[in-house]
Amino acid sequence: MSEQSLLWGAFGLLMSVMLAIDLGMNRKAHTISFRQALTWSMVWVSLALAFNVGIYAFLGQTKALEFFTGYLIEKSLSVDNLFVFIMIFGYFKIRGEHQARILKWGILGALLLRALFIFTGIELLTSFHWLFYLFGALLLFTAWKMAFGGGDEIHPEKNLLVRLARRLFPFTKRVRGDWFFKRRQGLLVASPLFLALVMVESSDVLFAIDSIPAIFAVTLDPFIVFTSNIFAIMGLRALFFLLASVVEMFVYLKFGISFILFFVGAKMIAGVSGFPIPIAVSMTVIIMSLTFAVLASLIFGKNRRQETLEHI
């Protein structure tokens, strides 16, 4: 058995155990405390780093750098998705204990979507090399839109999946319990929690369109792309409850993330044009972009935070 096969087995076993623990501990709706969110965030980051050590030991330095860079890209881009989750929950007036339940099922759905997107994308890029230019251009456009496209808004009434759900099921006006569906007088009735879940899943589809091509700029190794992506996604729920109350502090983070998207888009186009950028350089640029964005938010972002809060 090859080293990568052993790592695939270790990854599958670890994810199975962690999913069983997570689902077992969160059967009932409850609000996740800051302390619990911090603990689980530390657990997921520690597991990702420990797994990366295993990659280094079995597959070497280059693969370890690719995993860590892909993980950083996915983790940083997932922070931007937290803004969307906050707006969705605010729109549907979803309380903390129900937010955890929605995110749990939303992330499980995201795991399946990511697997489909990743392996399909790798197959397409392997077969049609010119798609690197298309994906690179998509990342450049997304970077520009994120930085200069104005504020984020959600419009459930324009969401195709939400409109389809409303046609298929009658909905209660308010959240009554932690159920998505319930049978009343022989009729299957849906809760607004289900609409919020549909919005979360559809936002993740759009999010994956941005984030997965970004990792393709680093490597096309299915093992590295998939594992780094899944490690970042599995810690997303804990990260949400850890940062939800303070995310407004990081007003310049979007610019840091948009620069990362711009860089990896340019890296993808440069690489296919015969000017590859070393993985160590990519990792350094990503770390510096996030560091400068966070420091700028904390030092210079006080006035912007005040304007944001007044606007909200």
C-alpha positions in Angstrom: 0.0 0.0 0.0 1.4 3.4 -1.0 2.0 6.3 1.5 -0.9 8.3 0.0 -3.3 5.4 0.3 -2.4 5.2 4.0 -3.1 8.9 4.4 -6.4 8.5 2.6 -7.3 5.8 5.0 -6.2 7.9 8.0 -8.2 10.9 6.7 -11.4 8.8 6.2 -11.1 7.3 9.6 -10.5 10.6 11.3 -13.4 12.3 9.5 -15.8 9.5 10.3 -14.8 9.6 14.0 -15.1 13.4 14.2 -18.5 13.4 12.4 -19.8 10.8 14.8 -18.7 12.8 17.8 -20.1 16.0 16.4 -23.4 14.6 15.4 -23.7 12.8 18.8 -22.9 15.9 20.8 -25.3 18.1 18.9 -28.5 16.1 18.6 -30.5 18.8 20.4 -30.6 22.4 19.4 -28.5 24.5 21.7 -26.5 27.8 21.6 -22.8 27.2 21.1 -20.9 29.3 23.7 -17.8 31.3 22.9 -15.7 28.9 25.0 -17.1 25.8 23.2 -16.5 27.5 19.8 -13.0 28.3 20.8 -12.3 24.8 21.9 -13.6 23.2 18.7 -11.8 25.7 16.6 -8.5 24.8 18.3 -9.3 21.1 17.9 -9.9 21.4 14.1 -6.9 23.6 13.5 -4.7 21.2 15.6 -6.0 18.2 13.6 -5.3 20.0 10.3 -1.7 20.8 11.4 -1.2 17.3 12.8 -2.4 15.8 9.5 0.0 18.2 7.6 2.8 16.8 9.7 1.8 13.3 8.5 1.8 14.6 4.9 5.3 16.0 5.4 6.5 12.7 6.9 5.1 10.5 4.2 4.9 12.7 1.1 7.6 15.3 1.6 7.9 19.1 2.0 6.3 20.1 -1.3 3.1 18.3 -0.6 3.0 19.6 2.9 3.4 23.2 1.7 0.7 22.6 -0.9 -1.7 21.3 1.8 -1.0 24.2 4.2 -1.3 26.8 1.4 -4.6 25.3 0.2 -5.8 25.1 3.8 -5.0 28.8 4.4 -6.8 29.8 1.2 -9.9 27.9 2.1 -9.9 29.0 5.7 -9.5 32.7 4.8 -12.2 32.5 2.1 -14.5 30.8 4.5 -14.4 33.9 6.8 -16.0 35.9 4.0 -18.8 33.3 3.9 -19.5 34.0 7.5 -20.8 37.5 6.6 -23.3 35.8 4.4 -24.4 33.4 7.1 -24.9 36.3 9.5 -27.1 38.1 7.1 -29.2 34.9 6.3 -29.8 34.3 10.0 -30.7 37.9 10.6 -33.1 38.0 7.7 -35.0 34.9 8.9 -34.6 35.8 12.6 -32.9 32.5 13.4 -31.8 32.3 17.1 -28.4 30.9 18.2 -29.6 27.4 19.1 -31.2 27.0 15.7 -28.2 28.5 13.9 -26.0 25.6 15.1 -28.5 23.0 13.7 -28.7 24.7 10.3 -24.9 25.0 10.0 -24.5 21.4 11.0 -26.7 20.1 8.1 -25.4 22.9 5.8 -21.8 21.7 6.3 -22.7 18.1 5.8 -24.3 19.1 2.5 -21.2 21.2 1.7 -19.0 18.1 2.1 -20.9 16.3 -0.7 -20.9 19.3 -3.0 -17.2 19.9 -2.5 -16.4 16.3 -3.4 -18.4 16.6 -6.6 -16.9 20.0 -7.5 -13.3 19.0 -6.7 -13.1 15.7 -8.6 -15.1 17.1 -11.5 -12.9 20.2 -11.7 -9.7 18.2 -11.6 -10.9 16.0 -14.4 -11.9 18.9 -16.5 -8.6 20.8 -16.0 -6.6 17.6 -16.8 -8.5 17.1 -20.0 -9.0 20.7 -21.1 -5.9 22.8 -20.2 -7.3 26.0 -21.5 -9.8 26.0 -18.6 -6.9 27.3 -16.4 -7.3 30.6 -18.2 -11.0 30.6 -17.6 -10.7 29.8 -13.9 -8.0 32.3 -13.5 -10.1 35.0 -15.1 -13.0 34.0 -12.8 -10.9 34.5 -9.8 -9.7 37.9 -11.0 -13.3 39.0 -11.6 -14.4 37.7 -8.2 -11.5 39.5 -6.5 -12.5 42.8 -8.2 -16.2 42.3 -7.3 -15.4 41.5 -3.6 -13.2 44.6 -3.2 -15.2 47.1 -5.2 -18.6 45.6 -5.8 -20.4 47.3 -2.9 -22.0 45.8 0.1 -23.3 42.2 0.3 -27.1 41.7 0.3 -29.3 38.7 0.3 -32.5 38.4 -1.7 -34.3 35.1 -0.8 -37.1 36.0 -3.2 -34.7 35.9 -6.1 -33.1 32.6 -5.0 -34.3 29.8 -7.4 -34.1 27.0 -4.8 -36.0 29.1 -2.2 -38.7 29.8 -4.8 -38.9 26.1 -5.7 -39.2 25.2 -2.0 -42.0 27.6 -1.4 -43.9 26.1 -4.4 -43.4 22.6 -3.1 -44.2 23.1 0.6 -46.4 25.3 2.7 -44.4 27.2 5.3 -45.1 28.4 8.8 -44.6 32.1 9.4 -42.5 31.7 12.5 -40.0 29.2 13.8 -41.8 26.7 16.1 -39.3 24.3 17.5 -36.1 22.9 15.9 -37.7 20.9 13.1 -37.4 21.5 9.4 -40.6 19.6 8.5 -43.6 18.5 10.4 -46.8 16.7 9.4 -50.0 18.7 10.4 -53.4 17.4 9.6 -51.9 15.0 7.0 -50.0 17.8 5.3 -46.2 18.1 5.3 -45.4 21.7 6.5 -41.9 23.3 6.4 -40.3 25.7 8.9 -38.4 28.9 8.0 -35.4 27.0 9.3 -35.6 25.0 6.1 -35.5 28.1 4.0 -32.5 29.3 5.9 -30.8 26.0 5.3 -31.6 26.3 1.6 -30.0 29.7 1.5 -26.9 28.5 3.4 -26.5 25.6 0.9 -27.0 27.8 -2.1 -24.5 30.3 -0.8 -22.0 27.5 -0.3 -22.4 26.6 -4.0 -21.4 30.1 -5.0 -18.6 30.1 -2.4 -17.2 26.8 -3.8 -17.1 28.3 -7.3 -14.6 30.9 -5.9 -12.6 28.9 -3.4 -12.1 25.6 -5.2 -10.5 27.1 -8.4 -8.3 29.0 -6.0 -6.9 25.8 -4.6 -6.5 24.5 -8.2 -3.9 27.3 -8.6 -1.8 25.5 -5.9 -2.1 21.9 -7.0 -4.2 19.4 -9.0 -3.4 16.5 -6.6 -6.9 15.2 -5.6 -5.7 14.2 -2.2 -4.2 17.6 -1.3 -7.1 19.6 -2.7 -9.8 17.5 -1.1 -8.3 17.0 2.4 -7.2 20.7 2.8 -10.7 21.8 1.6 -12.5 19.4 4.0 -10.4 20.3 7.0 -11.2 23.9 6.5 -14.9 23.3 6.0 -15.3 21.0 9.0 -14.2 23.8 11.3 -16.5 26.4 9.8 -19.3 26.1 12.3 -17.1 26.6 15.3 -15.4 29.5 13.5 -18.8 31.1 12.9 -19.7 31.1 16.6 -16.2 32.2 17.5 -16.1 35.2 15.2 -19.8 36.1 14.7 -19.9 38.7 17.5 -16.6 40.3 16.5 -16.5 39.9 12.7 -17.5 43.6 12.3 -14.1 44.5 13.8 -12.2 43.2 10.7 -13.5 45.8 8.2 -10.5 45.5 5.9 -10.5 41.7 5.9 -12.5 41.6 2.6 -9.7 43.5 0.9 -7.1 41.1 2.2 -9.2 38.2 0.9 -9.9 39.8 -2.4 -6.1 40.3 -2.9 -5.6 36.6 -2.2 -8.1 35.8 -4.8 -6.4 38.2 -7.2 -3.0 36.7 -6.5 -4.1 33.0 -7.0 -6.0 34.0 -10.2 -2.8 35.6 -11.5 -0.8 32.6 -10.3 -3.0 30.2 -12.2 -2.7 32.2 -15.5 1.0 32.7 -15.0 1.6 29.0 -14.3 -0.2 27.8 -17.5 1.6 30.5 -19.5 5.0 29.1 -18.5 5.8 31.4 -15.5 5.1 29.3 -12.4 5.2 30.9 -9.0 6.8 28.8 -6.3 4.5 27.4 -3.6 6.6 29.0 -0.8 6.1 32.4 -2.4 2.3 31.8 -2.6 2.1 30.8 1.1 4.1 33.9 2.1 1.9 36.2 0.1 -1.3 34.7 1.6 0.0 34.9 5.2 1.1 38.5 4.7 -2.2 39.5 3.1 -4.2 38.2 6.0 -1.8 39.7 8.6 -1.9 43.2 7.0 -5.7 43.0 6.6 -6.2 42.1 10.3 -3.7 44.7 11.6 -5.2 47.4 9.4 -8.7 46.6 10.7 -7.5 46.8 14.3 -5.4 49.9 13.9 -7.2 52.0 11.3 -10.6 50.5 11.1 -12.3 52.2 14.1 -14.1 54.8 11.9 -15.2 52.3 9.3 -16.5 50.0 12.0 -18.6 52.9 13.4 -19.9 53.7 9.9 -20.8 50.0 9.4 -22.6 49.7 12.7 -24.6 52.9 11.9 -25.5 51.6 8.5 -26.7 48.3 10.1 
